[in-house]
Each structure stands twice: as C-alpha cells, then as structure tokens.
C-alpha cells in the first residue's frame, strides 16, 4: 500500500507541473499536439487524485455492511480513471487532431522575450516536451520499480504477465499512465519538430491524432484489467493447484474437495476450501489442523489475508 501511494504521489507532482508548462507552450505556439498534451496532463493529474482517494478509502476498517473491508474501492477508482483517460484526454486529443488535420492553419512564426533575450516561440514546445519526458521518466521509473517488486515476489516473467495477473491496480494504472505520458510527449515532440521544419501543420495534427489513439487504446486495456477484479477474479489455476497441494501436505488431511479464491482488494486474497480430514481425527484434532492450514497458507503467500476451511470427513 505504501509503495502504491508513493508511486501515485510521484506521478501527481510530475503531471501537475507539466500541465502548466504544456499550457504555456500551447498559448505561445497554438500547437494542436501541445493542446492534446495539455488535455493529457490535466487528465493524468485529476486521475492521480482519484487514485489517492481510492487508496485512502480502501484503508477503512471492515464494517458490518462491508465485512471484508473496502479494498475493492481501488478497483473502482482505477476503472474510473480508465474511463476518464478515454473520455477526456483520448477523445479530446483525437477530435482536436482530426479537426486541425482537416482544417490546417498556418504555423505561427513568432518570437518571445524572456529576461531581455528574444527566441523563437517554438523552442518553448521543445523545452517543455523535453522537460515533460524527463519528469515523466522519473515517475515511470518509480512505477516500474513498484511493478518490478511484485514481479519478483510472484515470479512473473514479463510486464505483460504482471499486467494480467496483478491485483495492485493502483500501481498498474500509474505505470500505464506514465508509459503513455512518455510516449505521448515523444510523439508530440516529433509532430512539433516536423511541422516547424516543413511548415506543414498536418504533422502536428497527426501527432495529436496519434496521442488520442494511444490514450484510447491503453485506457480500454486498463478498463478491461480493472473489470476482471471488480467482478471478483480468482488466482490463476496453477496457483490454486499449488495451494491445494500445500494443504494436502498437512498431517491429517485426506483430500481437498474444493478450493476457491477471490481478490477483495489489492493483494488482499480470500481463500475458501472444503477439506476432507482423516476419519480417525477428533473434533479437537480437526480444529488444530484447520488452524495449521490457515497459518501455512498466510505464511506461504502474503496476499492471503482471509482463510475459510469447511471440514469434511
């Protein structure tokens, strides 16, 4: 949880600072790609607030109405972020880019004065976008470290595998946003540069379209990954098989009749199992075995927070 919060805070600070700088660049140059990046950074900044609220809300203690706690709040707010990323940043960037591409306007060739020095205004875009790449790369590195930690803990081989298996959607969302932010700033930089060199504003508009498509594509993927957890996803079948085998190694266990798992929050896993015990065991003996199973499972995987065992004989 602390790792997720630090990832989100790093992204929030970077996005808020960059949004202001990008807006300044847009005002000076009128670049469609820069306006797309303004939409992008404003959306990202708001999204980090949603994620922070989700982290805080999910930390509330369980109640009678929510006996397993509020961990799924993070799934909901991450899903909301994906929708906003699609609706605000993605669609606005795409529609503005298409409009600019079909109705191109001459590129502004203006100069600005700062501290007594005059310079071409398009250099503002270069400086802002290069600064954005630097800041976003820092935020991306923080998010990548959080995701890498989970990959080591769960022995996931690739980021793609982590994307489909992690329950820490807050870190996943921040990592996705930061990846898009770096890529988007790079696309915008390319569009601004080509427009300045060729004098054709359609390069700038094409960059805006590319950013919009990128945002919408990633937001759909992110929404899909959050959907699986909102609906109550279990562990992969191979992991459940390992838990069954672990339970059968305990003395007195005859067979695991059924085992089910479900995530009730980031790295908050519930395990319910129907276990057949040896017929020779007494009630006290079965109770002792159940306690042993609970301890063994929680020590085996830090994600397992709640265990229910239904004894069969």
Order of alpha helices (4+ residues) and beta strands (2+ residues): alpha-alpha-alpha-alpha-beta-beta-alpha-alpha-alpha-alpha-alpha-beta-beta-alpha-beta
